[in-house]
Amino acid sequence: MKPVFHHRPVNGPFEDPSVYVRVLHEKKGLLFDAGDVPGLSARELMKITDVFITHTHIDHFIGFDTIIRILLKRAAPVTFYGPEGIIKCITGKLDGYTWNLITEYPLVVNAVEIRRDIILKASFRAGEEFTCVDTGFIDYTPTVLDTPLFYVNAVILEHDVPSLGFYIKEKKHINIDKARLTGRGFSVGPWLNRLKDLIRGRKFDDVLDTGNGCYRVSELEDIYSITEGQKLSYIMDSSPVDSNIKSIIDFVNGSDSLYIEAYFMHKELDRARERNHLTARISGQIARRACVKNLHLLHFSPRYRETPECLVKEALEEFRH
């Protein structure tokens, strides 16, 4: 199965946590947390359409300015999703600059504030010097972004302040059988992407030009199969308490890949509770109990800078137990 989501950490485990996701065949990138982002090129930043902020501590949000500066002249909007207070934080960020020279620029910054019972929305337009406009709200839903190809869900966790976890899930993965494709005289081409779009839209009676004749989608069912879509989860700063741990396990269950913090060794659990961070052992247990396929560890305490392998070892021992 060729993955739809191509993902990588932006920084090392001792730097600001952030994960960049490129969506195959789509001209868009997703960013999970926006701390310092020197690991992203201007080209990658220009592809970002949606940014998912766990919380607004400085190491998760200081990159906002860099992103906006790069995107200023872009016509396509950018949307930031975050916990309670994100609209106030974005307003404060934008109010910190003078924008009288950019009123001809097209950029729109959207904000989506996820609370326990409601989701607030706001927009900031470069043409209006980034004043807050177009405010509104909808009833709470865990799905904060929904596209024909994938959706993104959020969960509210505790980190002394609300901290969000996210996962991105491909709706269905459509596999093309190349042997059957060539056996019927078809060639690989852009029409296959159109075929996948029609299948996702359940438009089985639509007619498609294959380059070797026109067929209804229903007449092509022998060249493809549908399997469960890819799931990628992102969990950062979270208190190591039972309610959080249970919520995380339920939320990330069945993930193909899980990015999760491993801030302390478990022998420092009291310190982890005081600082509201997960230990490496707890992160490994979460991944195992949630039947995660691939575990990616981020966000290590600086105290382990000389011995990062101890955190990795502790987490993997639990994950593979």
C-alpha positions as CSV (number, residue, x, y, z in Angstrom):
1,M,0.0,0.0,0.0
2,K,1.5,3.3,-1.1
3,P,1.0,5.8,1.8
4,V,-1.0,9.0,1.2
5,F,0.6,10.8,4.1
6,H,4.4,11.5,3.9
7,H,5.4,12.7,7.3
8,R,8.5,13.6,9.2
9,P,9.5,15.5,12.4
10,V,10.7,19.0,11.7
11,N,13.2,19.1,14.5
12,G,15.2,16.8,16.7
13,P,13.8,15.4,20.0
14,F,15.4,18.2,22.1
15,E,14.1,21.0,19.9
16,D,10.6,22.3,19.5
17,P,8.2,19.4,18.6
18,S,6.6,19.6,15.2
19,V,5.6,17.2,12.4
20,Y,5.2,18.1,8.8
21,V,2.8,16.0,6.6
22,R,2.7,16.2,2.8
23,V,-0.5,14.8,1.3
24,L,0.4,12.7,-1.8
25,H,-1.1,14.0,-5.1
26,E,-2.4,17.2,-3.4
27,K,-0.6,20.5,-3.3
28,K,-0.9,20.9,0.4
29,G,1.0,20.4,3.6
30,L,-0.2,20.1,7.2
31,L,1.8,21.1,10.2
32,F,1.3,19.8,13.7
33,D,2.6,22.4,16.2
34,A,4.4,25.5,15.1
35,G,7.4,26.0,17.4
36,D,10.7,27.1,15.8
37,V,10.7,25.6,12.3
38,P,14.2,26.0,10.8
39,G,13.8,22.4,9.4
40,L,11.2,23.5,6.9
41,S,12.1,25.1,3.6
42,A,10.3,28.1,2.2
43,R,8.8,25.8,-0.4
44,E,7.4,23.4,2.3
45,L,6.1,26.4,4.3
46,M,4.3,27.7,1.2
47,K,2.4,24.4,0.9
48,I,1.0,24.6,4.4
49,T,-2.8,25.0,4.4
50,D,-3.6,23.9,7.9
51,V,-1.7,24.1,11.2
52,F,-2.8,22.2,14.3
53,I,-1.6,23.7,17.6
54,T,-1.7,21.5,20.7
55,H,-1.4,24.5,23.0
56,T,0.3,27.9,22.9
57,H,3.3,27.5,25.1
58,I,6.2,29.2,23.3
59,D,7.9,26.0,22.0
60,H,4.7,25.0,20.2
61,F,3.6,28.4,18.8
62,I,6.6,30.7,18.3
63,G,6.8,29.7,14.6
64,F,3.5,31.4,13.9
65,D,5.3,34.6,12.9
66,T,7.6,32.8,10.4
67,I,4.7,31.0,8.8
68,I,2.7,34.2,8.3
69,R,5.7,36.1,6.9
70,I,6.3,33.4,4.3
71,L,2.6,33.2,3.3
72,L,1.8,36.9,3.2
73,K,1.5,37.2,-0.6
74,R,-0.3,33.8,-1.0
75,A,-3.8,33.8,-2.3
76,A,-4.8,30.5,-0.6
77,P,-5.8,30.9,3.1
78,V,-4.2,29.2,6.1
79,T,-6.1,27.9,9.0
80,F,-4.9,27.4,12.6
81,Y,-6.7,25.0,14.9
82,G,-6.0,25.2,18.6
83,P,-7.4,25.0,22.1
84,E,-9.5,27.5,24.1
85,G,-7.8,30.9,23.8
86,I,-6.2,30.4,20.3
87,I,-8.2,33.2,18.8
88,K,-7.1,35.6,21.5
89,C,-3.5,34.4,21.0
90,I,-3.6,34.9,17.2
91,T,-5.2,38.3,17.6
92,G,-2.4,39.3,20.0
93,K,0.3,38.0,17.6
94,L,-1.2,39.9,14.6
95,D,-1.8,43.1,16.7
96,G,1.9,43.1,17.5
97,Y,2.9,44.3,14.1
98,T,2.0,47.3,11.8
99,W,0.3,46.1,8.6
100,N,-0.3,49.3,6.7
101,L,2.0,48.2,3.8
102,I,0.2,44.9,3.0
103,T,-3.4,45.9,2.3
104,E,-3.1,44.7,-1.3
105,Y,-2.0,41.3,-0.1
106,P,-4.6,38.5,-0.4
107,L,-3.8,36.3,2.6
108,V,-6.6,35.3,5.0
109,V,-5.7,33.7,8.3
110,N,-8.5,31.5,9.8
111,A,-8.7,30.4,13.4
112,V,-10.6,27.5,14.8
113,E,-10.9,27.4,18.6
114,I,-11.8,24.0,20.0
115,R,-13.6,24.0,23.3
116,R,-15.4,21.2,25.1
117,D,-18.9,22.2,24.1
118,I,-18.4,24.6,21.1
119,I,-16.0,25.5,18.3
120,L,-15.4,29.2,17.7
121,K,-14.2,30.6,14.3
122,A,-12.6,33.8,13.2
123,S,-10.8,35.2,10.2
124,F,-8.1,37.9,9.8
125,R,-7.6,39.5,6.4
126,A,-4.4,41.1,5.2
127,G,-6.5,43.5,3.2
128,E,-8.0,44.8,6.5
129,E,-4.7,44.9,8.3
130,F,-5.5,41.6,10.0
131,T,-8.3,42.9,12.1
132,C,-10.6,40.1,13.4
133,V,-13.6,39.6,11.2
134,D,-16.2,36.9,10.2
135,T,-16.5,35.4,13.7
136,G,-18.9,32.6,14.3
137,F,-19.4,29.2,16.1
138,I,-20.6,25.7,15.6
139,D,-21.6,22.9,18.0
140,Y,-18.7,20.8,19.2
141,T,-17.5,18.0,17.0
142,P,-14.3,16.0,17.2
143,T,-13.8,16.3,13.4
144,V,-12.2,19.7,12.9
145,L,-11.2,19.3,9.2
146,D,-13.0,17.2,6.6
147,T,-11.9,16.7,3.0
148,P,-12.8,14.2,0.3
149,L,-9.6,12.3,1.0
150,F,-9.1,12.6,4.8
151,Y,-10.3,14.1,8.0
152,V,-8.6,15.4,11.2
153,N,-10.0,14.7,14.6
154,A,-9.0,16.5,17.9
155,V,-9.2,15.4,21.5
156,I,-8.9,17.8,24.5
157,L,-6.3,16.6,27.1
158,E,-4.9,18.2,30.3
159,H,-1.5,19.8,30.6
160,D,-2.4,22.2,33.4
161,V,-3.9,24.1,30.5
162,P,-6.0,22.4,27.8
163,S,-3.8,20.7,25.3
164,L,-5.1,19.1,22.1
165,G,-4.2,15.8,20.5
166,F,-4.8,15.2,16.8
167,Y,-5.0,12.4,14.3
168,I,-5.3,12.6,10.5
169,K,-7.2,9.7,8.9
170,E,-7.4,8.7,5.3
171,K,-11.1,7.9,4.6
172,K,-10.4,4.8,2.5
173,H,-7.3,3.6,0.7
174,I,-7.8,2.6,-2.9
175,N,-5.3,0.2,-4.3
176,I,-4.8,-0.2,-8.0
177,D,-3.9,-3.8,-9.2
178,K,-1.3,-3.0,-11.8
179,A,-1.4,-6.6,-13.2
180,R,-5.1,-6.4,-13.8
181,L,-4.8,-2.8,-15.0
182,T,-2.3,-3.8,-17.8
183,G,-4.2,-7.1,-18.4
184,R,-7.2,-5.0,-19.5
185,G,-5.1,-2.9,-21.7
186,F,-5.0,0.2,-19.5
187,S,-2.0,2.4,-18.8
188,V,-1.1,4.3,-15.7
189,G,-2.1,7.9,-15.9
190,P,-4.0,10.9,-14.3
191,W,-7.3,9.1,-15.0
192,L,-6.6,6.8,-12.0
193,N,-6.7,9.8,-9.6
194,R,-10.0,10.7,-11.2
195,L,-11.2,7.1,-10.7
196,K,-10.2,7.3,-7.0
197,D,-12.1,10.5,-6.6
198,L,-15.3,9.0,-8.1
199,I,-15.0,5.9,-5.9
200,R,-14.6,8.0,-2.8
201,G,-17.7,10.0,-3.9
202,R,-19.5,6.7,-4.5
203,K,-20.3,7.8,-8.1
204,F,-20.2,4.3,-9.5
205,D,-22.5,5.2,-12.5
206,D,-20.3,8.0,-13.7
207,V,-18.4,7.5,-17.0
208,L,-14.6,7.8,-17.1
209,D,-12.3,8.3,-20.0
210,T,-9.4,5.8,-19.4
211,G,-7.4,6.7,-22.4
212,N,-8.4,3.3,-23.8
213,G,-12.1,3.8,-23.9
214,C,-14.8,5.2,-21.7
215,Y,-16.2,3.0,-18.9
216,R,-18.6,3.4,-16.0
217,V,-16.8,3.2,-12.6
218,S,-18.8,0.1,-11.8
219,E,-17.2,-1.6,-14.9
220,L,-13.7,-1.1,-13.4
221,E,-14.2,-2.7,-10.0
222,D,-11.8,-5.6,-10.9
223,I,-8.8,-3.3,-11.1
224,Y,-9.0,-1.9,-7.6
225,S,-9.5,-2.8,-4.0
226,I,-10.5,-0.7,-1.0
227,T,-8.7,-1.1,2.3
228,E,-8.6,0.8,5.6
229,G,-7.0,4.2,5.3
230,Q,-3.8,5.4,6.9
231,K,-4.0,6.9,10.4
232,L,-1.4,9.3,11.8
233,S,-1.6,10.5,15.4
234,Y,0.1,13.4,17.2
235,I,0.2,13.6,21.0
236,M,2.4,16.1,22.8
237,D,2.4,17.7,26.2
238,S,0.0,15.8,28.5
239,S,-0.3,15.2,32.2
240,P,0.5,11.5,33.2
241,V,-2.9,10.9,34.8
242,D,-5.2,8.0,34.3
243,S,-7.9,10.0,32.6
244,N,-5.5,11.5,30.1
245,I,-3.9,8.1,29.4
246,K,-7.2,6.4,28.8
247,S,-8.3,9.2,26.5
248,I,-5.1,9.0,24.5
249,I,-5.3,5.2,24.1
250,D,-8.9,5.4,22.8
251,F,-8.0,8.3,20.5
252,V,-4.9,6.9,18.8
253,N,-6.1,3.3,18.7
254,G,-5.0,1.5,15.5
255,S,-2.7,4.3,14.3
256,D,-0.2,3.4,11.6
257,S,2.1,6.0,13.1
258,L,2.1,7.7,16.5
259,Y,4.2,10.8,17.3
260,I,4.2,11.2,21.1
261,E,6.3,13.0,23.7
262,A,8.7,11.0,26.0
263,Y,9.8,13.9,28.2
264,F,11.0,12.1,31.4
265,M,12.3,8.7,32.4
266,H,9.6,6.8,34.5
267,K,11.8,6.9,37.6
268,E,11.1,10.7,37.6
269,L,7.3,10.1,37.5
270,D,6.8,12.6,40.4
271,R,8.6,15.2,38.4
272,A,6.6,14.3,35.3
273,R,3.4,14.8,37.3
274,E,4.6,18.2,38.6
275,R,5.5,19.3,35.1
276,N,2.5,17.7,33.4
277,H,4.4,15.6,30.9
278,L,4.4,11.9,29.9
279,T,7.2,9.5,30.7
280,A,8.9,7.4,28.1
281,R,7.4,4.2,29.7
282,I,3.9,5.6,29.7
283,S,4.2,6.6,26.0
284,G,5.4,3.1,25.1
285,Q,2.5,1.6,27.1
286,I,0.0,3.8,25.3
287,A,1.4,2.8,21.9
288,R,1.2,-0.9,22.8
289,R,-2.2,-0.8,24.3
290,A,-3.5,1.2,21.4
291,C,-2.1,-1.3,18.9
292,V,0.0,1.3,17.2
293,K,2.2,0.0,14.3
294,N,5.0,2.6,14.4
295,L,6.1,4.6,17.4
296,H,7.9,8.0,16.9
297,L,9.3,9.7,20.0
298,L,9.6,13.5,20.3
299,H,10.0,16.2,22.9
300,F,12.7,15.0,25.3
301,S,13.7,16.9,28.4
302,P,17.0,18.8,28.0
303,R,18.3,16.9,31.1
304,Y,18.7,13.8,28.8
305,R,20.7,15.5,26.1
306,E,23.8,13.4,26.8
307,T,21.8,10.1,27.2
308,P,18.8,10.2,24.8
309,E,19.0,6.5,24.2
310,C,17.7,5.9,27.8
311,L,14.3,7.4,26.8
312,V,14.2,5.5,23.6
313,K,15.1,2.2,25.3
314,E,12.5,2.7,28.0
315,A,9.7,3.5,25.6
316,L,10.5,0.7,23.1
317,E,10.8,-1.9,25.9
318,E,7.2,-1.2,26.8
319,F,6.0,-0.9,23.2
320,R,7.5,-4.2,22.3
321,H,6.6,-6.0,25.6
